[in-house]
Amino acid sequence: MDRRKATWDGRAILFLIVGTIVSTIVLLPVSIFSLVIPLIAVLLIIHQLLLRVIFRGPSKRSLPFSDSEWDIIQIQENGVDIYGYINYQSVKTDLVVFVHGWQSSSEKFTERIRIFKDRGLHTLAHDMRGHGIAPDTAEWTAGKVIQDLKTLLDSIDNSKVNKVHFYGHSLGGFICVGMHNDRHQGWWKDRYGTLMLESPMVAYSPIMEEMSSRFSILTPYLKRWALKGFNKIHPEVEGLQWEDIDMPAWGVPQVPTLLLQAKNDSRLGTYHYELLKEQDMDLHPHLIESLTHSKNRVNTERDEIIITWIEERLS
């Protein structure tokens, strides 16, 4: 089995089932303790099913981004196809990178991307694994997406770029914040401009608690199994602990940060908003009454704040 995988593949599970049946049949006439074998097998299978829940990708997809003014970037890295969409201006200028949320896609950013493009900025959008046109992945983690995004950034012509700005929505905000951890480096970090977060997620703990709410008695075990799985998938992190996947350990941006928070966020609430406000950072928060967590392709109040931010910080 691949040492960088947390879960077993179908063949390994099939081998366990067949081996259990054969062992039970052979040993049953000899010892009553042979009945323990199927019990252990069932527990192992349940463990694997729960791990698959923890590391599963999105169950549905949004429409892929499609606009002739943006070129599709396709890169293969370690057998994985990485996708993005790039539009260069005719002159050297700043680049804005867009990272969408869970079960969304770059297409959901269309109107917001145009706000930046129409004001003379390069724009780059990334479809996460299992989203848009990007293929599924066996085990989904934010760490994989961060590595994909770094690979995508390394593929573009950075001689055309002055500063790099990031715009992350929901889970995309978690990705953008995580890139501020010292273990992530690149040319883009040396030219980092500003960060824009819209109703972001900045901690994984509340998501894990929500995920395990149906098995609350198992929550401590699920956390332990999740950590063990994270460390198998990402050995380069070297001993990831639970606090490492929440802000501040996950990352604290030390750049001007625009925070556009839906006042009535039906998906994430205000936990992440309040956590951001507790950090020592150059934060510019806006609690927007008219904004919802999603289905907000156009929002006049938010878009006016974005335009002001561009005029003051990106021009």
C-alpha positions as CSV (number, residue, x, y, z in Angstrom):
1,M,0.0,0.0,0.0
2,D,1.2,3.5,-0.8
3,R,2.8,4.9,2.4
4,R,1.4,8.4,1.6
5,K,-2.1,7.1,1.8
6,A,-4.4,7.0,4.8
7,T,-6.9,4.5,3.5
8,W,-6.8,1.1,2.0
9,D,-7.8,0.5,-1.6
10,G,-10.5,-1.8,-2.7
11,R,-8.2,-4.8,-3.3
12,A,-6.8,-4.6,0.3
13,I,-10.3,-4.6,1.7
14,L,-11.4,-7.5,-0.6
15,F,-8.3,-9.4,0.6
16,L,-9.3,-8.8,4.2
17,I,-12.8,-10.0,3.6
18,V,-11.7,-13.2,1.7
19,G,-9.0,-13.9,4.3
20,T,-11.5,-13.5,7.1
21,I,-14.0,-15.9,5.5
22,V,-11.3,-18.5,4.8
23,S,-9.7,-18.3,8.2
24,T,-13.1,-18.5,10.0
25,I,-14.1,-21.6,8.0
26,V,-10.8,-23.4,8.6
27,L,-10.5,-22.6,12.3
28,L,-14.1,-22.8,13.4
29,P,-14.0,-26.6,13.9
30,V,-10.8,-26.2,15.9
31,S,-11.4,-23.2,18.1
32,I,-14.4,-21.1,19.2
33,F,-12.0,-18.1,19.2
34,S,-12.1,-18.2,15.4
35,L,-15.3,-16.1,15.8
36,V,-13.1,-13.2,17.0
37,I,-11.5,-13.0,13.5
38,P,-14.7,-11.7,11.7
39,L,-15.3,-9.2,14.6
40,I,-11.8,-7.8,14.1
41,A,-12.3,-7.6,10.4
42,V,-15.6,-5.7,10.8
43,L,-13.9,-3.2,13.1
44,L,-11.1,-2.7,10.6
45,I,-13.6,-2.1,7.8
46,I,-15.6,0.4,9.9
47,H,-12.3,2.2,10.6
48,Q,-11.5,2.4,6.9
49,L,-15.1,3.6,6.1
50,L,-14.7,6.4,8.7
51,L,-11.3,7.4,7.3
52,R,-12.9,7.6,3.8
53,V,-15.5,10.0,5.2
54,I,-12.8,12.2,6.7
55,F,-10.7,12.3,3.5
56,R,-13.5,12.2,0.9
57,G,-13.7,14.7,-1.9
58,P,-16.8,16.7,-3.0
59,S,-19.9,14.8,-3.8
60,K,-21.1,17.1,-6.5
61,R,-19.5,19.6,-9.0
62,S,-20.4,23.1,-10.1
63,L,-20.1,24.1,-13.7
64,P,-16.5,24.7,-15.0
65,F,-15.3,28.2,-15.8
66,S,-15.7,28.9,-19.6
67,D,-14.6,32.2,-21.1
68,S,-12.6,32.7,-24.2
69,E,-10.6,35.6,-22.6
70,W,-9.0,33.2,-20.2
71,D,-6.6,30.4,-21.3
72,I,-6.7,27.0,-19.6
73,I,-3.6,25.9,-17.8
74,Q,-3.1,22.2,-17.5
75,I,0.0,20.8,-15.7
76,Q,0.8,17.2,-14.6
77,E,2.7,16.9,-11.3
78,N,3.3,13.5,-9.8
79,G,0.6,11.9,-11.9
80,V,-2.0,14.6,-11.0
81,D,-3.6,17.0,-13.5
82,I,-3.7,20.6,-12.1
83,Y,-6.0,23.1,-13.7
84,G,-6.2,26.9,-13.8
85,Y,-7.4,29.8,-15.9
86,I,-5.2,32.8,-16.7
87,N,-5.7,36.1,-18.4
88,Y,-2.7,38.4,-18.9
89,Q,-3.0,42.1,-19.5
90,S,-0.9,43.7,-22.2
91,V,1.4,45.4,-19.7
92,K,3.2,44.3,-16.6
93,T,0.9,44.7,-13.6
94,D,-0.3,42.9,-10.4
95,L,-1.8,39.4,-10.5
96,V,-4.9,38.4,-8.5
97,V,-5.3,34.7,-7.7
98,F,-8.8,33.3,-7.0
99,V,-9.5,30.2,-4.9
100,H,-13.1,29.0,-4.7
101,G,-14.9,27.1,-1.9
102,W,-16.1,23.6,-1.3
103,Q,-18.2,22.0,-4.1
104,S,-17.8,25.3,-6.0
105,S,-15.6,26.2,-9.0
106,S,-13.8,29.1,-10.6
107,E,-17.0,29.7,-12.6
108,K,-18.7,31.0,-9.5
109,F,-16.1,33.8,-9.4
110,T,-16.8,35.0,-13.0
111,E,-18.3,38.4,-12.1
112,R,-15.7,39.1,-9.3
113,I,-12.8,38.1,-11.6
114,R,-14.1,40.6,-14.1
115,I,-14.0,43.4,-11.5
116,F,-10.3,42.9,-11.3
117,K,-9.6,42.2,-15.0
118,D,-11.6,45.3,-16.1
119,R,-9.3,47.4,-13.8
120,G,-6.1,46.3,-15.6
121,L,-5.0,43.4,-13.5
122,H,-3.8,39.9,-14.4
123,T,-6.2,37.2,-13.1
124,L,-5.6,33.5,-12.3
125,A,-8.3,31.1,-11.0
126,H,-7.6,27.6,-9.8
127,D,-10.0,24.6,-9.8
128,M,-9.3,22.5,-6.7
129,R,-9.1,18.7,-7.0
130,G,-12.5,17.3,-7.6
131,H,-14.0,20.7,-8.6
132,G,-14.7,22.3,-11.9
133,I,-12.7,20.4,-14.6
134,A,-10.1,19.1,-12.1
135,P,-10.1,15.3,-11.7
136,D,-11.1,13.6,-8.4
137,T,-8.4,12.6,-5.9
138,A,-8.4,9.4,-3.8
139,E,-7.9,11.4,-0.6
140,W,-8.8,15.1,-0.4
141,T,-6.7,17.4,1.8
142,A,-6.1,21.1,1.9
143,G,-2.4,20.4,1.8
144,K,-2.7,18.8,-1.6
145,V,-4.5,21.9,-2.9
146,I,-1.9,24.2,-1.5
147,Q,0.8,22.2,-3.3
148,D,-1.2,22.2,-6.5
149,L,-1.6,26.0,-6.3
150,K,2.1,26.5,-5.7
151,T,2.8,24.4,-8.8
152,L,0.3,26.4,-10.8
153,L,1.9,29.7,-9.7
154,D,5.4,28.3,-10.7
155,S,4.0,27.6,-14.2
156,I,3.1,31.2,-15.1
157,D,5.2,33.9,-16.6
158,N,6.0,35.9,-13.5
159,S,8.2,38.4,-15.4
160,K,4.8,40.0,-16.3
161,V,3.9,40.3,-12.6
162,N,4.5,43.1,-10.1
163,K,2.7,42.0,-6.9
164,V,0.5,38.9,-6.2
165,H,-2.8,39.2,-4.4
166,F,-5.0,36.4,-3.3
167,Y,-8.8,36.1,-3.1
168,G,-10.2,33.1,-1.2
169,H,-13.9,32.3,-0.6
170,S,-14.9,29.9,2.2
171,L,-12.6,26.9,2.0
172,G,-10.6,28.9,-0.5
173,G,-9.8,31.3,2.4
174,F,-8.4,28.3,4.4
175,I,-6.1,27.5,1.4
176,C,-5.0,31.2,1.1
177,V,-4.3,31.6,4.8
178,G,-2.4,28.2,5.0
179,M,0.0,29.5,2.3
180,H,1.3,32.0,4.8
181,N,2.8,29.2,6.9
182,D,6.6,29.4,6.8
183,R,6.8,25.9,5.2
184,H,5.3,27.3,2.0
185,Q,7.7,29.4,-0.1
186,G,7.9,30.7,-3.7
187,W,8.4,33.7,-5.9
188,W,4.8,34.7,-5.2
189,K,5.6,35.1,-1.5
190,D,8.4,37.5,-2.1
191,R,6.0,39.7,-4.1
192,Y,2.9,39.2,-1.9
193,G,0.6,42.2,-2.0
194,T,-2.8,41.8,-0.2
195,L,-5.2,39.1,0.8
196,M,-8.9,39.2,0.3
197,L,-11.1,36.8,2.2
198,E,-14.8,36.3,1.7
199,S,-16.8,34.4,4.5
200,P,-13.6,32.3,5.0
201,M,-12.9,29.2,6.9
202,V,-9.7,29.6,8.9
203,A,-9.8,26.5,11.2
204,Y,-10.5,22.8,10.6
205,S,-11.6,21.9,14.2
206,P,-15.2,23.2,13.8
207,I,-15.6,21.3,10.5
208,M,-14.3,18.1,12.2
209,E,-16.7,18.5,15.1
210,E,-19.6,19.0,12.6
211,M,-18.5,15.9,10.6
212,S,-18.3,13.7,13.7
213,S,-21.5,15.0,15.4
214,R,-23.4,11.9,14.4
215,F,-20.7,9.8,16.1
216,S,-19.9,12.1,19.0
217,I,-18.7,9.2,21.2
218,L,-16.1,8.5,18.5
219,T,-14.9,12.1,18.2
220,P,-11.6,11.6,20.1
221,Y,-10.8,8.6,18.0
222,L,-11.8,10.3,14.7
223,K,-9.4,13.2,15.6
224,R,-6.6,10.7,16.3
225,W,-7.3,8.8,13.1
226,A,-7.5,12.0,11.1
227,L,-4.2,13.2,12.5
228,K,-2.5,9.9,11.7
229,G,-4.0,10.0,8.2
230,F,-2.8,13.6,7.7
231,N,0.7,12.6,8.7
232,K,0.7,9.6,6.4
233,I,-0.4,11.7,3.4
234,H,1.9,14.6,4.3
235,P,5.0,13.3,5.9
236,E,6.8,16.4,4.8
237,V,5.0,18.4,7.6
238,E,6.8,16.2,10.2
239,G,4.5,15.5,13.1
240,L,1.4,17.5,12.4
241,Q,-0.6,18.2,15.6
242,W,-4.3,19.1,15.9
243,E,-3.6,22.8,16.6
244,D,-1.6,23.0,13.4
245,I,-4.7,22.8,11.3
246,D,-6.3,25.8,13.0
247,M,-5.4,29.5,12.9
248,P,-2.9,30.8,14.2
249,A,-0.7,27.7,13.7
250,W,-2.2,27.0,10.2
251,G,-1.1,30.5,9.2
252,V,-1.4,34.2,10.1
253,P,-1.1,36.6,7.1
254,Q,1.2,39.5,7.7
255,V,-0.1,41.5,4.8
256,P,-3.1,43.9,4.5
257,T,-6.1,41.6,4.6
258,L,-9.6,42.6,3.5
259,L,-12.3,40.5,5.2
260,L,-15.8,40.4,3.6
261,Q,-18.0,38.5,6.0
262,A,-21.6,37.5,5.5
263,K,-23.4,38.8,8.6
264,N,-25.8,35.9,8.5
265,D,-23.5,33.1,7.4
266,S,-25.7,30.0,7.3
267,R,-22.8,27.7,6.6
268,L,-19.9,28.7,8.8
269,G,-21.4,31.2,11.2
270,T,-19.1,33.9,12.6
271,Y,-16.7,31.6,14.4
272,H,-14.0,32.1,11.8
273,Y,-14.7,35.8,11.5
274,E,-14.1,36.2,15.3
275,L,-11.0,34.0,15.2
276,L,-9.5,36.2,12.5
277,K,-10.2,39.4,14.5
278,E,-8.3,37.9,17.4
279,Q,-5.1,37.6,15.4
280,D,-2.2,40.2,15.3
281,M,-2.6,41.2,11.7
282,D,-3.5,44.1,9.4
283,L,-7.1,43.2,9.1
284,H,-9.8,45.3,7.5
285,P,-13.1,43.6,8.4
286,H,-16.5,44.2,6.9
287,L,-19.7,42.5,8.3
288,I,-22.1,42.7,5.4
289,E,-25.8,42.4,6.0
290,S,-26.8,41.8,2.4
291,L,-24.2,39.1,1.8
292,T,-24.9,35.4,2.0
293,H,-22.3,32.6,2.3
294,S,-22.8,31.5,-1.2
295,K,-25.0,32.3,-4.2
296,N,-23.6,35.8,-4.2
297,R,-22.0,36.1,-7.6
298,V,-23.1,39.8,-7.6
299,N,-23.5,41.8,-4.4
300,T,-23.5,45.5,-4.7
301,E,-22.3,46.3,-1.2
302,R,-19.5,43.7,-1.3
303,D,-18.4,44.7,-4.9
304,E,-18.2,48.4,-4.0
305,I,-15.9,47.5,-1.1
306,I,-13.7,45.4,-3.5
307,I,-13.5,48.3,-6.0
308,T,-12.4,50.7,-3.2
309,W,-9.8,48.1,-2.1
310,I,-8.5,47.9,-5.7
311,E,-8.3,51.6,-6.1
312,E,-6.5,52.1,-2.7
313,R,-4.3,49.0,-2.6
314,L,-3.8,47.5,-6.1
315,S,-3.6,50.4,-8.4
